[in-house]
Amino acid sequence: MEERILDEDENRGIRIKRTADGQTDAVEGTEDDEVAFEFPEEYDETLAGMSQTQVEEELARRERARQEAISACRELIAEGNSLLAAENFSEAEEKFSQAAAYDIDSDEAVAGLFAAATKNFTDTERLYSEERVEDLERFETGRKLVAEKLGERLKEEQKAYREEADALTPAVQESRQKRREAFAANRKHFIILTCVALFLVAVFAVATAISADNILRVRDGTLPTVLTVVFGVLTFASVTALSVFCAKLLGANRLCRENERPDATKDGARLVFLNERLAVLDTIIQN
């Protein structure tokens, strides 16, 4: 990358160079001089502002950490290979997974991981686990290896799952729509009842307050007293009804929300299961 910077006052060129530690040097030159920026091959902004000694110490520390990670990876791979040879697949899978975490560029760790997960490429069930799905997305080497070793079998599974999913989808959607209409009608019913109960609570509460206020205002307070008691009882009854209807309305809302979940029914849960597996297979089998 080249750039020319011109000092307008003195018509001088300025050569600017960035050093490995992130510092910049400016050197005077003529207008015809080339101006170059020199960056290290892997410029790291975290090293900016450090002295040359600090940069060297940090790079040395990183190199030691890298070598330790590689060494740990190799030890775990060796342990995993021993467990794999003994057909202790679950423990071997764990060892190779740890090795891949130490060195994500280790093809041997990735190959061992999927060999253990598939029981030497005889079983596909573990490929659908959350951990292995993440590894399939991260490690192209593992994905290609699985496709190479189990490609035909996975294609057969893909075909079977897709056929079942295609047959199940219309029934699940139709059933959900019927429940949606019924649950919506039920919710509307309790919305109306809740509104009526709320209105009655307000009316009876106001009537109770007015009757109680008139007890001392009239000569004969018998009638206001009776009305206060009656309206008080009605207020209590309407509050109770309001509480019941509110609870019913909450239940109706919950049913509506639950119905929209893809796995709300047995068939819906099966369809979710099939689609999740098809997504994994689509990741492996990239047509």
C-alpha positions as CSV (number, residue, x, y, z in Angstrom):
1,M,0.0,0.0,0.0
2,E,1.4,3.4,-1.0
3,E,0.4,6.9,-0.2
4,R,2.0,10.3,-0.8
5,I,1.6,13.0,1.8
6,L,2.6,16.5,0.7
7,D,3.7,19.3,3.0
8,E,1.9,22.3,1.3
9,D,4.0,24.9,3.1
10,E,7.4,23.6,2.0
11,N,6.4,21.4,-0.9
12,R,8.2,18.4,0.8
13,G,7.2,14.8,0.7
14,I,7.0,12.8,3.9
15,R,7.8,9.1,4.1
16,I,5.7,7.3,6.7
17,K,6.5,3.8,7.9
18,R,4.6,1.7,10.5
19,T,6.9,-0.5,12.5
20,A,6.1,-4.0,13.9
21,D,5.2,-2.7,17.3
22,G,2.5,-0.4,15.9
23,Q,4.5,2.8,16.0
24,T,4.9,5.1,13.0
25,D,8.0,6.9,11.8
26,A,7.9,9.9,9.5
27,V,10.9,10.7,7.3
28,E,11.3,13.8,5.1
29,G,11.7,13.3,1.3
30,T,11.2,15.0,-2.0
31,E,7.9,15.2,-3.8
32,D,9.0,12.4,-6.1
33,D,9.8,10.0,-3.3
34,E,7.6,7.0,-2.7
35,V,5.7,6.9,0.6
36,A,5.1,3.4,1.9
37,F,3.3,1.9,4.9
38,E,5.0,-1.2,6.2
39,F,2.7,-3.5,8.3
40,P,3.7,-6.8,9.9
41,E,2.2,-9.8,8.3
42,E,-0.3,-10.3,11.2
43,Y,-0.8,-6.9,12.7
44,D,-2.3,-7.1,16.2
45,E,-3.9,-4.0,17.6
46,T,-3.6,-5.3,21.1
47,L,0.2,-4.8,20.8
48,A,-0.2,-1.2,19.9
49,G,1.3,1.1,22.6
50,M,3.7,-1.6,23.9
51,S,7.4,-1.1,23.9
52,Q,9.5,-3.4,21.7
53,T,10.5,-5.4,24.8
54,Q,6.9,-5.8,25.9
55,V,5.9,-6.9,22.4
56,E,8.6,-9.5,22.3
57,E,7.6,-10.8,25.7
58,E,3.9,-11.0,24.7
59,L,4.7,-12.9,21.5
60,A,6.9,-15.3,23.4
61,R,4.2,-15.9,25.9
62,R,1.7,-16.6,23.1
63,E,4.1,-19.0,21.4
64,R,4.6,-20.9,24.7
65,A,0.8,-21.1,25.1
66,R,0.5,-22.4,21.5
67,Q,3.1,-25.1,22.0
68,E,1.5,-26.2,25.3
69,A,-1.9,-26.4,23.6
70,I,-0.4,-28.5,20.7
71,S,1.3,-30.8,23.3
72,A,-1.9,-31.2,25.2
73,C,-3.8,-31.9,22.0
74,R,-1.3,-34.7,21.0
75,E,-1.6,-36.3,24.4
76,L,-5.4,-36.3,24.2
77,I,-5.3,-37.7,20.7
78,A,-3.1,-40.6,21.8
79,E,-5.4,-41.3,24.7
80,G,-8.4,-41.1,22.4
81,N,-6.8,-43.5,19.9
82,S,-6.2,-46.0,22.7
83,L,-9.8,-45.8,23.8
84,L,-11.0,-46.0,20.2
85,A,-9.0,-49.2,19.7
86,A,-10.6,-50.6,22.8
87,E,-14.1,-49.6,21.4
88,N,-14.7,-47.3,24.4
89,F,-16.4,-44.9,22.2
90,S,-18.0,-42.5,24.7
91,E,-14.7,-41.8,26.5
92,A,-12.8,-41.6,23.3
93,E,-15.3,-39.1,22.0
94,E,-14.7,-36.9,25.0
95,K,-10.9,-37.1,24.6
96,F,-11.0,-36.1,21.0
97,S,-13.5,-33.3,21.7
98,Q,-11.0,-31.9,24.3
99,A,-8.2,-32.3,21.8
100,A,-10.1,-30.4,19.1
101,A,-10.8,-27.6,21.6
102,Y,-7.0,-27.3,22.2
103,D,-6.2,-27.2,18.5
104,I,-9.1,-26.6,16.1
105,D,-6.8,-27.1,13.1
106,S,-5.9,-30.7,14.1
107,D,-7.5,-32.9,11.4
108,E,-6.5,-35.9,13.5
109,A,-8.5,-34.8,16.5
110,V,-11.5,-34.0,14.3
111,A,-11.3,-37.3,12.5
112,G,-11.0,-39.2,15.8
113,L,-13.9,-37.2,17.3
114,F,-16.3,-38.3,14.5
115,A,-15.0,-41.8,14.4
116,A,-15.7,-42.2,18.1
117,A,-19.1,-40.4,17.8
118,T,-20.2,-42.8,15.1
119,K,-18.6,-45.9,16.6
120,N,-16.1,-46.2,13.8
121,F,-18.7,-45.0,11.3
122,T,-21.3,-47.6,12.0
123,D,-23.9,-45.6,13.9
124,T,-25.3,-42.2,13.0
125,E,-27.3,-41.4,16.1
126,R,-24.7,-39.2,17.9
127,L,-24.4,-37.0,14.8
128,Y,-27.8,-35.5,15.7
129,S,-26.7,-34.5,19.3
130,E,-26.3,-30.8,20.0
131,E,-22.5,-31.1,20.5
132,R,-21.9,-32.9,17.3
133,V,-24.1,-30.6,15.3
134,E,-22.0,-27.7,16.4
135,D,-18.9,-29.6,15.5
136,L,-20.3,-30.4,12.0
137,E,-20.8,-26.7,11.5
138,R,-17.3,-25.8,12.7
139,F,-15.2,-28.5,11.2
140,E,-15.3,-28.9,7.5
141,T,-12.9,-31.8,7.7
142,G,-15.2,-33.7,9.9
143,R,-18.2,-32.9,7.8
144,K,-16.5,-34.2,4.7
145,L,-15.3,-37.3,6.5
146,V,-18.7,-38.2,7.7
147,A,-20.2,-37.6,4.2
148,E,-17.5,-39.8,2.7
149,K,-17.9,-42.7,5.2
150,L,-21.7,-42.6,5.8
151,G,-22.9,-40.7,2.7
152,E,-25.2,-43.5,1.3
153,R,-26.7,-44.3,4.7
154,L,-27.3,-40.7,5.5
155,K,-29.0,-40.1,2.2
156,E,-31.3,-43.0,2.9
157,E,-32.2,-41.5,6.3
158,Q,-32.7,-38.1,4.7
159,K,-35.1,-39.6,2.2
160,A,-37.1,-41.4,4.9
161,Y,-37.3,-38.4,7.2
162,R,-38.3,-36.1,4.4
163,E,-41.1,-38.4,3.2
164,E,-42.4,-38.7,6.7
165,A,-42.2,-34.9,7.3
166,D,-43.9,-34.1,4.0
167,A,-46.8,-36.5,4.9
168,L,-47.1,-35.2,8.5
169,T,-46.9,-31.4,7.8
170,P,-50.5,-30.9,6.3
171,A,-52.1,-32.8,9.2
172,V,-50.2,-30.9,11.8
173,Q,-51.1,-27.5,10.2
174,E,-54.8,-28.4,9.8
175,S,-55.0,-29.6,13.4
176,R,-53.4,-26.5,14.7
177,Q,-55.8,-24.3,12.7
178,K,-58.8,-26.0,14.2
179,R,-57.5,-25.6,17.7
180,R,-56.6,-22.0,17.0
181,E,-60.2,-21.2,16.1
182,A,-61.6,-23.0,19.2
183,F,-59.1,-21.4,21.6
184,A,-59.7,-18.0,20.1
185,A,-63.5,-18.3,20.6
186,N,-62.9,-19.5,24.2
187,R,-60.6,-16.5,24.9
188,K,-63.1,-14.1,23.4
189,H,-65.8,-15.6,25.7
190,F,-63.8,-14.9,28.8
191,I,-62.8,-11.5,27.6
192,I,-66.5,-10.5,27.5
193,L,-67.2,-12.1,30.9
194,T,-64.2,-10.3,32.4
195,C,-65.3,-7.0,31.1
196,V,-68.9,-7.4,32.4
197,A,-67.6,-8.4,35.8
198,L,-65.3,-5.4,35.9
199,F,-68.1,-3.1,35.0
200,L,-70.3,-4.6,37.7
201,V,-67.6,-4.2,40.3
202,A,-67.3,-0.5,39.4
203,V,-71.1,0.0,39.5
204,F,-71.7,-1.9,42.8
205,A,-68.7,-0.3,44.4
206,V,-70.0,3.2,43.6
207,A,-73.5,2.3,44.7
208,T,-72.1,1.0,48.0
209,A,-70.2,4.2,48.6
210,I,-73.3,6.4,47.8
211,S,-75.5,4.3,50.1
212,A,-73.0,4.5,52.9
213,D,-72.7,8.2,52.5
214,N,-76.5,8.7,52.8
215,I,-76.8,6.7,56.1
216,L,-76.1,9.8,58.2
217,R,-77.6,12.3,55.7
218,V,-81.2,11.2,56.0
219,R,-83.5,11.2,59.1
220,D,-84.2,7.5,58.8
221,G,-81.0,5.6,57.8
222,T,-82.6,2.2,57.6
223,L,-83.0,2.1,53.8
224,P,-79.5,3.4,53.1
225,T,-78.1,0.9,55.5
226,V,-79.9,-2.0,53.8
227,L,-78.8,-0.7,50.4
228,T,-75.2,-0.5,51.6
229,V,-75.3,-4.0,52.8
230,V,-76.9,-5.3,49.6
231,F,-74.5,-3.4,47.3
232,G,-71.6,-4.4,49.4
233,V,-72.5,-8.1,49.0
234,L,-73.0,-7.6,45.3
235,T,-69.6,-5.9,45.1
236,F,-67.9,-8.8,46.8
237,A,-69.7,-11.3,44.5
238,S,-68.7,-9.4,41.4
239,V,-65.1,-9.1,42.6
240,T,-65.1,-12.9,43.1
241,A,-66.5,-13.4,39.7
242,L,-63.9,-11.0,38.2
243,S,-61.1,-13.0,39.8
244,V,-62.5,-16.3,38.4
245,F,-62.9,-14.9,35.0
246,C,-59.4,-13.3,35.0
247,A,-57.9,-16.7,35.9
248,K,-60.0,-18.3,33.1
249,L,-58.8,-15.6,30.6
250,L,-55.2,-16.2,31.6
251,G,-55.7,-19.9,31.0
252,A,-57.3,-19.2,27.6
253,N,-54.4,-17.0,26.6
254,R,-51.9,-19.7,27.7
255,L,-53.7,-22.3,25.5
256,C,-53.5,-20.0,22.5
257,R,-49.8,-19.5,23.0
258,E,-49.2,-23.2,23.6
259,N,-51.1,-24.0,20.4
260,E,-48.7,-21.9,18.4
261,R,-45.7,-24.0,19.6
262,P,-44.5,-26.4,16.8
263,D,-44.3,-29.2,19.3
264,A,-47.6,-28.6,21.0
265,T,-49.0,-32.0,20.1
266,K,-47.5,-35.5,19.6
267,D,-47.5,-35.1,15.8
268,G,-46.1,-31.6,16.1
269,A,-43.2,-32.8,18.3
270,R,-42.5,-35.6,15.8
271,L,-42.4,-33.1,13.0
272,V,-40.0,-30.8,14.9
273,F,-37.8,-33.9,15.5
274,L,-37.8,-34.8,11.8
275,N,-37.0,-31.2,10.7
276,E,-34.1,-30.9,13.1
277,R,-32.6,-34.2,11.8
278,L,-33.2,-33.0,8.2
279,A,-31.3,-29.8,9.0
280,V,-28.3,-31.8,10.2
281,L,-28.4,-34.0,7.2
282,D,-28.6,-31.0,4.9
283,T,-25.5,-29.7,6.6
284,I,-23.6,-32.9,6.0
285,I,-25.0,-33.8,2.5
286,Q,-24.4,-30.6,0.5
287,N,-25.8,-31.3,-2.9
